[in-house]
Amino acid sequence: MAYVLGLDLGTSALKAVLMTEIGEWIAEASSDYPLISEKKGYSEQNPAEWVKALHVVFEVLHQKVPDLKEKLAGISFSGQMHSLVVMDSEMKVIRPAILWNDVRTTKACQFIRETMPDIQMITRNPVLEGFTLPKLVWIMQNEPETWRQAAHFCLPKDYLAYILTGELCTDYSDAAGTLLLNVTKKVYSDEILDTFQIPKKALPKLVSSTTCIGVVTVEAAQKIGIKTDVKVFMGGADNAVAAIGAGITRPGLALSSIGTSGVFLNFESNFLEADAAPLHFFNHIEEEAFYSMGVTLSAGNSLNWFKREFAPEESFDELFSSASRIPVGAEGLLFTPYINGERTPYTDSEIRGSFIGIDSRHTRSHFMRAVLEGITFSLRDTFELLKIAGRDAAEIIAVGGGARNPLWLQIQADIYNRNVRTLTNEQGPGVGAAMIAATGLNYFSNLNDCAALFVNYSDKIYIPNEQNVRAYEKMYTIYREIYKSTKLLSMSLAKL
């Protein structure tokens, strides 16, 4: 039976998931790499570290799976979005990659908005520091020598695919996060490229996620110990591939992902009007599909901050256990997770977090429960925007930190007022990339059919408790008022 390999090129590590052609789990491996942060707000990485990590994960897989070389048939990718790799005319990297979480580009964003005020009508996404176009503009304005040498631009997974095949391509889901793509027409926007003087020939060729971009080169095959007839498929952006790995392949399903940040993502089978809501709108992995999403900047990060500062000696299990003894709504205590600003629905870098309603009866356990509820309320903000835009989800798949504890899963079911399920395996992006390879190899006619075998859900379904739902509705109404009431205060404090 053939193997398919999903490679998830994340911000901190490359993770590999090896599966059979029918979705049986074989092995996994990972290799970390460092961040470079020479100045405040800078976040960079050396693409050579990704290649080194590629060699490491293959070494580990060979040790775990002796017949890997004989049975590996296809490879595909999930990659961190927005990050920029710059190469010269000889395809050599000429500066560290600028990552998605680099925030040096505030002035570049302002320049883009002033130069092209209607750009969002083309890109379907706002101009934010994390996206790729502001990084290109920043290099143009601040590193003229780099810009003079630059001949090729790509995203992280595209670079790794190039290392394996010698072909430089990207897919629509990743290109949608660059602010260079006309999302609805699925072509690079000549208007944007001309306005900002970016040569189209420097950009990767656009292909679908399941396109075979080539086979592994002789040189690469020798270095990682596989055959040269292994096919390489393009893959996609991490959020899109993670959604595929969670089975979000059809309307009616949404994803609640709680990592350092939080994402609420909805499958879209047709266009969302450009002015419908302040949501991100990207091309999905499926050719004619899209996904809309909102982001809570400090989801798991808020929980980690709370534990670090107020309960460093306690385990998460102990904190969750204590919070489970506190009533719904934490007896009138609310938390907003804006500790590093907020993305959806406010896109406000100056707003800061709050505990509202502190009472002398409140214990640390009350604060813990309020943090869990506040993070979920923030993700519900995106769900509400989707419903306003005429979208809904009958069931929500929870992944990440929010899927690891029964209390938090029940809180999500009650606050969203929807059934919540989890996966039996949490390697969503890696599984999704393996699914792309399996579908590209024609083991399945489409990703939805592939998901039926590759994606496995736990038996437990978290069903909304009607009494809790009513209580959370009242709390959420008050929660929605906190941003408006604290915005000016946060701005004043930021000026001190």
Beta strands, then each sheet from edge to edge (+ up, - down):
strand 1: 3-9
strand 2: 13-20
strand 3: 25-32
strand 4: 44-45
strand 5: 72-79
strand 6: 85-87
strand 7: 97-98
strand 8: 152-154
strand 9: 169-171
strand 10: 181-182
strand 11: 187-188
strand 12: 205-207
strand 13: 212-215
strand 14: 231-233
strand 15: 236-237
strand 16: 253-258
strand 17: 262-268
strand 18: 280-283
strand 19: 290-296
strand 20: 334-336
strand 21: 354-356
strand 22: 395-400
strand 23: 419-422
sheet 1: 3+ 2- 1+ 5+ 14+ 13-
sheet 2: 3+ 2- 1+ 5+ 15+
sheet 3: 4+ 7-
sheet 4: 6+ 8-
sheet 5: 9+ 12+
sheet 6: 10+ 11-
sheet 7: 18+ 19- 17+ 16- 22- 23-
sheet 8: 20+ 21-
end
